[in-house]
C-alpha cells in the first residue's frame, strides 16, 4: 500500500471507529449510571447532626443490623421537594428505616428549617457541607437513595426522586428478597 492510499484510507478508518463508538453509546440508557458501591460495604463516614435536630449524628456503623435506606437530599434541591411526600408516606407506613445525608448546605439552618417545614421522615440525619460522605458514596446529584442490607453492604442505588412506581418495581421487591435471605 502506498503512502497516498494510506492517506485516504486512514481518515475512513478513524471515521468508522468513531461511528462504532457512538453507535454503542447510543444504545445505552443515559439515565442509568453505574453503582460503584453495589455489593460493597458502605464507605466509612461520620457526620455531625443537623443543628437543632438532636445530638446524634450519622455514621456508617449506624447502617448495621437492619435493612435501611440512605437518602441524600438538600434544601436547595428542587427534585428533593418532589420526592419528599413519598418519603413521608414511607415513614408513616413504617416500612423501612430511612436515614439521610443533608448535602452541601451553605447555611447550617437551611436543612433543619426545610425538615421542620415539610416534615422529617428520617431516623438519623448527618450534615455533609463539604461533600465528604457524598463523595465516598459516589453521589452525582440529589436526590439519590441507597438500599443497605443488615451487614452494611450497599445493594442498590436509586438516582432521582423516589416515587411509588420505583418503590413497587425496584426497591420493595429487593427489600423483600433481602428480608427472606436474612430473617430478623
N, C-alpha and C positions, 0 to 999 in steps of 0.2 A: 504494500500500500504506500502510495506516495504522500509527501507532506501536504500536497494540495487536497487529496482525498480526505486525509485526517482532519484538515482544517474545516472541511464541510461536514464531516460525519460527527466530530466532537460536539458541536452545539446540538445536533439532533439527539445524541445520546444523553446529554445533560437535560435536555427538554423532556425526554422520555422518563428519566429518573424522577424529575420533578412532578410530572403528571402522575406517575405511580405513587409517589409520596402523598400528593394531595388527594388522590382517589381513595387511598386507605384512610386518610384523615377525615374525609367527608362521610365515611360510613360509621364513624364513632359519634355517640351522643355527647355533645359538648357540656351538658348539664351533669354528666357523671364524672366525678373526679375520683381518683384512686384514694382509698383509705389506707394510708401507710401504717396505721396502728392496728388494723384488723388482725386479730389473733395474737396481739402483743399486749403485755401489761401496760396499764395506764402509766404515763410518764410520772416521775416524781415531781410533785409541786406542793407548795404550801402558801396559801393565800390568806391575807388578813380579812377579818369580817367587814362587811359594809358598815359604815358609820351609822350609829343609831339603831341598827337591826338587832344585834345581840353580840355577845362577846366571843362567840365561837366562829372561827374561820372555816376554811375548807382545804383539805389536803388529800393526797392520793390514798392514804390509808383509810379514809372515810368511805372508800368505794369497795371495801371488802365485806364479805358475808351477806350480801344482799344484791339482787339484780336491780340496777339503778339506771336512771337517765342523767346525763350531764348536759345541760343546756347552756350554750354560750349566747349571751344577749348584751345589749347596751341600750341605754335610754335614748340614744341618738339614732337607733336602728328602726327604720320605718317597717321593715318586714317583721321585726320582733313584736311590734304593736299588733300586726295582723295575726301572728301566732299566739299571742298571749291568752286570748279567751279559751283556746283549745287546751293550753297548759292548765288554766284554772279549772276547766272541766275534768281533766285527768286527776288533778289533786282532789277534787270533790268526790270522785269515784274511788279514790284511794287504791288505784291500780298498781302504782309503782312509785317508789321514792324518786323525786326529781331534785337534783342539786344544780347549782348554777355557777357560772363564771361571769361576773359583770366585767365586760371587756372594754378597755380604752375610754373610760370616763374622764373627761378633763376636769369636771367638777365633782368632788367627792360626795356631794349631796345629791347629785343627779340620779344615781341608781336607787338609793333608798327612797327618794321622792317619787320616782317612777313606780316602784313597787307599792308604795303607800297609795298612790292614785289608782292604779289598775288592779291591784291585788298581788299577793305574794304566794305563788304556788310551790315555792322551794323549801326543802328541808334545811339545806345549807347553801350559803352564797358566799363566794370569795371575791374580793376586789382584785382585778388584774389590770391596773392602769398602764403598766409597761409591757403588757402582752407576753409575759414570761410563760405562763401556763398555756395561753392560746397558741403560742409558737410551738411549745412542746407537744400539744395535741395536733398540730398541723392545721389549725383553723385558717380558712381562707376568707371568711366573711361571716357576718352574723345574720340570722341565727344559724347555728349548727347544733345538732344534738347527737350525743354518743350514747350507745347502749353498752353498759359494762356488766359483765357477769359477776357471780359471787366471789370469784378468785381475783377480781380486779383486772380482768382482761377485756379489752375493747372488742366487741363483737360486731358492731355496726355503726356507721356514721350516716346521719341524715343531714343533707345540706338544704337550707331554706326553711320557710315557715312550716312547722309540723302541723298537720291537719288530720281530720278524721279518716280520709282515704289512705294517707300514708300510714296512719296508725293501724287500720284494719288490714291492709295488704302487706305491709312490710314489718313494722315493729311488733305488733301484737302476736303474729304467728311465731316470730323468733323468740319473743319473751316466753310464750307458752312452751316452746321446744326447750329452752334453757331451764325452765322450771321442772319439766319432766325428766330432763337429764340429771339434774341435781336437786332432788326434792328437799324442801325445808326441813 
